Amino acid sequence: MKVLVPVKRVIDFNVAVRVKADRSGVDLANVKMSINPFDEIAVEEAIRLKEKGKVTEIIAVSIGPAGATETIRTALAMGADRGILVKHEGEIEPLAVAKILKAVATEEQAGLVILGKQAIDDDCNQTGQMLAALLGWPQGTFAAKLEIGDGEIQVTREVDGGLQTLALKLPAIVTTDLRLNEPRYASLPNIMKARKKPIAEKSAGDYGVDPAPRLKVLEVTEPQKRRSGAKVGSATELVAHLRGVGVI
Amino acid sequence: MAALVIAEHSNAALDDATAKAVTAAIQISSPVHVLVAGSNCQGAADAAAKLSGVEKILVADDARYAHCLAEPMAELILSLAANYDAILAPATANGKNILPRVAAKLDVPQISEIIEVKSPDVFRRPIYAGNAIQTVEAKGFKKIITVRISAFAPVAMNGNAAVEKIAASADPGLSRFVGENLSRSERPELTSAKIIISGGRGLQSKENFALIERIADRLGAAVGASRAAVDAGFVPNDRQVGQTGKVVAPELYIAVGISGAIQHLAGMKDSKIIVAINKDEGAPIFTIADYGLVADLFEALPEFEKALGV
């Protein structure tokens, strides 16, 4: 079974984002970019399935600018077999991404697509579910555990209040939550090897998808800042303050 | 046209998240209808009928909706979609799971986790874990929206909506419920609690969380945790407050032994009053706390508990 793992290039999670002065968006110039952390978990899970012999090939696909090649290389260095870069400059919405991924999954005859549950830039949490809808496949979102059985996959999901386990008919879509696994670091020999792995280059047009956004971003602003308040001397004093303002 | 709100409920009872999503729906379109899909969900339907500002409750009571699986739920919502110009769900695990599936089938974008309705076509939503706020316009197509529940007040429960039973729609039969492991707690839910007391890595062990739990029970508070405390195995993961856990905004948030990583702050910085107890004076949590106490939590918590008792 082939597994498709979409990976997105985003601002590194350790970087403090800055809103542009003209309010048109977030400043991406000269900022460290990395693979979306949830996608890294997806790559790791695909590799573990391959190591268990449940999966034959892992294809990492990224939709983004030329720099997204690095993101694909990260996945290849971890253990993915080959990459596809669907080149696109500028914003692209989850629906258009899902349409491109549908075409790729169909062309590659993937049996499973593992995606991050959300990208840490736009925080949409939509692409996996949309892809499942477009393909007519079942979905196991926010996965904490996967087990591949005969013609189905059991997905234990993080839901409000605990965990829920579902059995999905294959082919299926899985989106990863934080605790599914801890991604490995790529070793130096594997990083070198990854340079030789093939990356095919495509465009949205190759798949007949119009990548133009449908929502209009009017502005992007800083959130309201909170000011730090007073230091108190003791827990007893703290309780008195809280009683004073009537919250306890 | 009209707006449809997908109810969050436990079959027996309605979740407060529904009343908050209704608040957003009223600002977007009218009349507002609420869909209660479940199994033996009369209790939830009766409660939904009291939602103020709602005209009609649609009830689909069938075994196939017992566990809110995305595939049959999306089919049901799609069968109703033509009657509505806006479909909303609270941004709970269920809402986030189901609604994008509906949006894709309708070939429209989804607007995730709105925090404000500026006009019926313009919404504000957080991006980058709340470190920036995006204002988006959605014009010329059906609006599919999830609602961040910590950002909206619930409507009153003094309404009298009509209740209409609707037939179940086809079940694509792609997925099957196997089991669940839900943590039972006498304490309030994190997302609806008025007071939350959360512990971090500073608690050092699972056993030490008892210090927090005792105070929570005195205050009628929910117990939360930082990602570090969850990853260390001190508490189950559904207790996690933060960008990748629950986003909360209670009247009072007490952070104990939590340094205040960006990802945690993103989940609680909209709380009305924030209290931080930490022995490290330089901890970032103090920069957003209304009341800060620099102290060893193992001394401060017993003293806090004692002070409550006087």
Interface residues (C-beta under 8 A of the other chain):
Chain A: I11 F13 A16 V17 V19 V26 E93 P94 L95 A98 I120 D121 D122 D123 C124 N125 Q126 T127 G128 Q129 M130 L131 A132 A133 L134 G136 W137 P138 Q139 G140 T141 F142 A144 Q154 R157 E158 V159 D160 G161 G162 L163 Q164 T165 L166 A167 L168 K169 A172 D177 L178 R179 P213 R214 L215 K216 V217 L218 E219 V220 T221 E222 P223 R226 S228 G229 A230 K231 V232 G233 S234 A235 T236 L238 V239 A240 H241 L242 V245 V247 I248
Chain B: H67 L69 A70 E71 A74 T92 A93 N94 K96 N97 I98 L99 P100 R101 V102 A103 A104 K105 D107 V108 P109 Q110 I111 S112 E113 V122 P126 I127 Y128 A129 G130 N131 A132 I133 Q134 T135 V136 E137 A138 K139 F141 P172 G173 L174 S175 R176 F177 V178 G179 E180 N181 L182 S183 E189 T191 I195 L219 R227 D231 P236 N237 D238 Q243 T244 E251 L252 I262 Q263 K269 K272 I273 I274 V275 I277 F286 T287 I288 A289 D290 Y291 G292 L293 V294 A295 E299 A300 L301 E303 F304 K306 A307 L308
